[in-house]
Amino acid sequence: MAPIIIVLIILVVLVFIALIKTIQVIPQASAAIVERFGRYTRTLNAGLNIVVPFIDTIRNRIDLREQVVPFPPQPVITQDNLVVNIDTVIYYQVTDARAATYEVASYIQAIEQLTVTTLRNIIGGMDLERTLTSREEINAALRGVLDEATGKWGIRVNRVELKAIEPPTSIQDSMEKQMRADRDKRAAILQAEGVRQSEILRAEGEKQSAILRAEGEAKAAALRAEGEAQAIRTVFESIHAGDPDQKLLSYQYLQMLPKIAEGDANKLWIVPSEIGDALKGLSGAVGNFGGLGNLGGGGGGSDAKAAPAAPGTGGKSFPREQRPPID
């Protein structure tokens, strides 16, 4: 019984192994290459697949998703004989699992070497300045060459990106100095432009201020002249309305003479010729007022004397009740 049990156990194990080799589960976005006695038979797609155990074998499992492969920095010589280090990143996708397995031994290594050689050819026709400013152009040219070369390998290159372009240290120092000089130049230009604009605005402000000040002074002078004219007109009208006589004007004239003589700077005082007429008129008025006073001082008795004749009466004298009024 023991040998039979051992044989049954071996058979069960063999059946289990056969089932495992027969049923192949392929994940989504993956593919498997099946070989029968070393020859390509078919490609297994995602899902449950049945193969012949011990006859069909799985040669390779390939991921069909887009892959990202960064390549180490590669020294490249530019047209002006400068060495730059360029880092590249390749985005590719396997479209044909059979071609990727049998058309090239290692498509990753093949893509890397093709990228390096193509990059050297492209950069070799550019100078350093164009290399630093033409990343999109380099990416497009590199992608076109890689996509054409890798198509027969069952690989599609979707994108090529240059991570970094590092020129030599001396060139970096020179570029930094140049950039600093350019920034200083732009700063000086902007500062000068700001100063010029400030001066223009200040001049415009002073101009507007002067114009407004002149307009204000002109309006003030006009208003002042108009006020003075109105005052003179009012005084003139008041004088004409009061109808002053010569004696009042003479008295006012004499009152103004001391004010004319005021001040330390007045060393010489010239008496105008019109003062004689003023004094004559004033003396006549004072004489008239004096005569009236003498008449009133007698107490109104019967023996009061007649007052002297007033000027212009022909030497006649009149009693107090009949004296003509003083003009």
HELIX and SHEET records of a PDB file:
HELIX    1   1 ALA A    2  THR A   22  1                                  21    
HELIX    2   2 ALA A   97  TYR A  102  1                                   6    
HELIX    3   3 TYR A  107  ILE A  123  1                                  17    
HELIX    4   4 LEU A  128  THR A  133  1                                   6    
HELIX    5   5 ARG A  135  THR A  150  1                                  16    
HELIX    6   6 GLY A  151  TRP A  153  5                                   3    
HELIX    7   7 THR A  169  GLY A  242  1                                  74    
HELIX    8   8 GLN A  246  ALA A  261  1                                  16    
HELIX    9   9 ILE A  275  GLY A  297  1                                  23    
SHEET    1   A 2 ILE A  23  ILE A  26  0                                        
SHEET    2   A 2 GLY A  47  ILE A  50 -1                                        
SHEET    1   B 3 ARG A  39  LEU A  44  0                                        
SHEET    2   B 3 SER A  30  ARG A  36 -1                                        
SHEET    3   B 3 ASP A  56  ASP A  63 -1                                        
SHEET    1   C 3 GLN A  67  ILE A  77  0                                        
SHEET    2   C 3 VAL A  83  VAL A  94 -1                                        
SHEET    3   C 3 ILE A 155  GLU A 166 -1                                        
END                                                                             
